[in-house]
Amino acid sequence: LARATAAMALAIDPTVAEAYVAQGNALLSEVNFVGARRAFENAYAADSGNADVVWPYGASLYAVGDVDGGLAVLRRGQARDPLSATIAGLVGYGLMMRRQYDSALALTRLAAELQPGDPIVHQALGFIYAFKHAPDSAVAEFERLFRRDSISFGGRSNLVFGYAVAGRWRDADRERAIIERAPAGNSPNYTRMVVHLAYGEYEAAMTDMERGVAEHETQFGVPSLACDALFDPLKSQTRFQTLMRRLGLRVCPVTGDWPIGARRQT
């Protein structure tokens, strides 16, 4: 229905950027990253000065594996609209995928100041701290996020990841047990995948990714599957490369170190 309605709008007036954005969002919900990128690119061509057009296009470039292209679009957008928290946060995300963690942290903190209480900003801060090897700060952000929204944006699985980064395996085990009883939210495979990544269970994580993509789970449309450091442990797997080719994504190389060490009880 969403795709059909967007198509109707474009049939009436093919210059309306918002219709292309609607089309892109519909395609993104179907995990059609290439099609979504094309729709958002059309929206950008129609109205490149609109922040609500700029950020979906930049994010769609991240999704297909073009981090540099996404950053270029988003930085131009930020120059035009420096008070857009969404654009600031996405610039920070691009810098995180470049492994420029200090710069990413500064931009994401700016996004938090511009839009206090945004759950996805706290999630981003948690993962930046995790990969910056600041485990206590990562846990604090993930706990803050969980208090605000215990279901969306990875939910309890973020706690598991943060506790694993901090070596707090008893806490991680406790949260994992709750997830295994009944994963909450609209993306249970994504939730389980993050848990398996935290525990170094990469084959199981890959299975969750395949299932979640096949079922069009919402959360799989949020991070860049091709470039986010969260998925670095999967990039050596043939199954991951096959999935990325099928989705039409260009995989970024692994350039950083994994923040979770060998498990030990503490």
C-alpha positions as a printed Julia matrix, in Angstrom:
266×3 Matrix{Float64}:
  0.0     0.0     0.0
  2.8     2.41    0.81
  4.58    1.75   -2.48
  1.33    2.01   -4.42
  0.4     5.3    -2.78
  3.85    6.76   -3.45
  3.56    5.66   -7.07
  0.17    7.4    -7.33
  1.68   10.62   -5.99
  4.57   10.44   -8.43
  2.16    9.79  -11.31
  0.4    13.03  -10.42
  3.63   15.01   -9.99
  7.04   13.36  -10.52
  8.87   16.35   -9.04
  7.56   15.96   -5.46
 10.5    15.01   -3.26
  8.29   13.77   -0.4
  6.75   11.15   -2.68
 10.18    9.76   -3.49
 11.0     9.72    0.23
  7.8     7.75    0.88
  8.75    5.35   -1.92
 12.22    4.95   -0.45
 10.87    4.25    3.03
  8.54    1.58    1.63
 11.42   -0.1    -0.19
 13.63    0.16    2.88
 10.99   -1.64    4.93
 11.29   -4.49    2.43
 15.09   -4.54    2.92
 15.5    -3.36   -0.68
 18.48   -1.11    0.01
 19.42   -0.5    -3.61
 15.89    0.45   -4.61
 15.56    2.68   -1.56
 18.83    4.43   -2.37
 17.58    5.12   -5.91
 14.31    6.59   -4.6
 16.08    8.79   -2.05
 18.51    9.92   -4.74
 15.54   11.06   -6.82
 14.19   12.93   -3.81
 17.56   14.63   -3.34
 17.67   15.63   -6.99
 14.23   17.21   -6.57
 14.97   19.09   -3.32
 18.55   18.93   -2.06
 17.99   21.78    0.39
 15.39   19.92    2.45
 16.88   18.34    5.59
 14.14   15.69    5.58
 15.36   14.68    2.12
 19.09   15.03    2.79
 19.33   12.67    5.73
 17.43    9.71    4.2
 19.59    9.96    1.08
 22.81   10.11    3.09
 21.69    7.17    5.23
 20.77    5.17    2.13
 24.29    5.65    0.77
 25.65    4.25    4.04
 23.27    1.3     3.68
 24.63    0.27    0.28
 28.24    0.62    1.47
 29.13    4.11    0.22
 30.22    5.73    3.48
 32.27    8.46    1.8
 29.35    9.4    -0.47
 26.96    9.48    2.46
 29.29   11.66    4.51
 29.69   14.12    1.63
 25.92   14.5     1.24
 25.31   14.8     4.97
 28.1    17.31    5.55
 26.66   19.53    2.83
 23.29   19.17    4.53
 24.79   20.03    7.91
 26.34   23.19    6.48
 22.86   24.28    5.37
 21.07   23.12    8.51
 23.5    23.01   11.47
 20.64   22.57   13.96
 19.44   19.26   12.51
 20.07   16.65   15.19
 19.39   13.82   12.73
 21.99   15.04   10.24
 24.56   15.65   13.0
 23.98   12.15   14.35
 24.33   10.58   10.92
 27.57   12.45   10.25
 28.75   11.0    13.56
 27.68    7.52   12.42
 29.64    7.88    9.2
 32.73    8.91   11.13
 32.23    5.91   13.41
 32.18    3.61   10.38
 35.45    5.25    9.32
 36.69    4.34   12.81
 37.24    8.04   13.64
 35.78    7.58   17.08
 36.75   10.88   18.71
 35.18   12.89   15.89
 32.16   10.57   15.86
 31.71   11.09   19.59
 31.78   14.89   19.22
 29.12   14.88   16.48
 26.9    12.4    18.32
 27.12   14.44   21.52
 26.05   17.46   19.46
 23.05   15.46   18.22
 22.2    14.63   21.85
 22.32   18.33   22.75
 20.14   19.28   19.8
 17.58   16.57   20.52
 17.78   15.5    24.17
 16.37   12.09   24.99
 16.53   10.66   21.48
 16.94    6.89   22.09
 18.89    6.21   18.9
 21.48    8.83   19.9
 22.14    7.02   23.16
 22.45    3.76   21.25
 25.0     5.38   18.95
 26.93    6.78   21.91
 26.97    3.33   23.51
 28.5     1.68   20.48
 31.01    4.49   19.93
 32.2     4.11   23.51
 32.3     0.33   23.1
 34.54    0.49   20.05
 36.59    3.29   21.63
 37.32    0.84   24.47
 35.52    2.94   27.08
 33.38    0.14   28.56
 31.99    1.97   31.58
 30.72    4.8    29.38
 29.26    2.29   26.94
 27.35    0.53   29.71
 26.08    3.87   31.07
 24.68    4.86   27.66
 23.09    1.46   27.02
 21.49    1.48   30.46
 20.21    5.01   29.86
 18.78    3.9    26.52
 17.12    0.86   28.07
 15.43    3.01   30.72
 14.03    5.23   27.97
 13.04    2.49   25.53
 13.37   -1.17   26.47
 12.05   -2.53   23.17
 13.19   -0.46   20.18
 16.71    0.1    18.84
 18.08   -3.27   19.91
 16.44   -3.2    23.32
 17.93   -5.51   25.92
 20.54   -6.86   23.48
 22.42   -3.56   23.79
 22.77   -4.23   27.5
 24.2    -7.67   26.75
 26.71   -6.16   24.34
 27.72   -3.41   26.77
 28.16   -5.81   29.68
 30.23   -8.12   27.46
 32.46   -5.2    26.45
 32.94   -4.41   30.13
 33.64   -8.07   30.97
 30.57   -8.18   33.21
 29.53  -11.65   32.06
 27.18  -12.41   34.94
 25.17   -9.33   34.04
 25.3   -10.3    30.37
 24.14  -13.83   31.22
 21.2   -12.46   33.21
 20.0   -10.24   30.37
 20.59  -12.96   27.8
 18.4   -15.37   29.75
 15.54  -12.87   29.62
 15.95  -12.44   25.86
 16.05  -16.17   25.26
 12.74  -16.61   27.06
 10.99  -14.09   24.8
 12.79  -11.53   22.61
 10.84   -8.26   22.78
 10.2    -5.81   19.96
  9.6    -6.09   16.25
 13.03   -7.53   15.37
 13.67  -10.67   17.46
 16.27  -12.05   15.07
 18.23   -8.78   15.28
 18.08   -8.94   19.07
 19.38  -12.51   19.11
 22.06  -11.64   16.55
 23.55   -8.93   18.77
 23.61  -11.37   21.69
 25.39  -14.02   19.61
 27.92  -11.43   18.42
 28.61  -10.43   22.02
 29.28  -14.07   22.94
 31.43  -14.8    19.89
 28.82  -17.18   18.43
 29.27  -16.0    14.88
 27.61  -18.83   12.98
 24.47  -18.38   15.04
 24.66  -14.6    14.54
 24.86  -15.13   10.79
 21.78  -17.35   10.87
 19.89  -14.63   12.76
 20.93  -12.04   10.18
 19.77  -14.21    7.28
 16.43  -14.86    8.96
 15.9   -11.25    9.97
 16.62   -9.98    6.48
 14.33  -12.62    4.96
 11.56  -11.56    7.35
 12.12   -7.84    6.66
 12.7    -7.02   10.31
 12.73   -3.28   10.91
 15.99   -3.11   12.82
 17.95   -4.54    9.9
 17.2    -1.34    8.0
 18.78    0.91   10.65
 22.55    0.19   10.72
 24.7    -0.29    7.63
 24.99   -4.08    7.34
 27.87   -3.61    4.92
 29.98   -1.17    6.93
 29.01   -1.03   10.62
 31.83   -2.33   12.83
 29.26   -4.38   14.74
 29.26   -6.86   11.86
 33.05   -7.09   11.43
 33.25  -10.64   12.89
 30.87  -11.87   10.17
 32.71  -10.4     7.18
 35.05  -13.36    6.77
 32.1   -15.73    6.4
 31.08  -16.88    2.94
 27.44  -16.66    4.02
 27.85  -12.98    4.86
 29.49  -12.18    1.55
 26.77  -14.11   -0.3
 24.03  -12.21    1.51
 25.66   -8.85    0.83
 26.0    -9.66   -2.88
 22.36  -10.69   -3.03
 21.35   -7.4    -1.41
 23.62   -5.46   -3.78
 25.78   -3.99   -1.0
 29.47   -3.08   -1.12
 31.16   -4.38    2.03
 33.6    -2.12    3.87
 36.84   -3.75    5.04
 37.5    -4.61    8.67
 39.81   -1.88    9.96
 39.38   -1.91   13.73
 39.7    -4.33   16.62
 36.78   -6.11   18.25
 36.0    -4.64   21.7
 35.01   -7.89   23.43
 37.69  -10.15   24.84
 37.58  -13.78   25.82
 34.85  -14.62   28.28
 35.72  -14.89   31.94
 33.48  -14.67   34.99
 33.75  -11.37   36.87
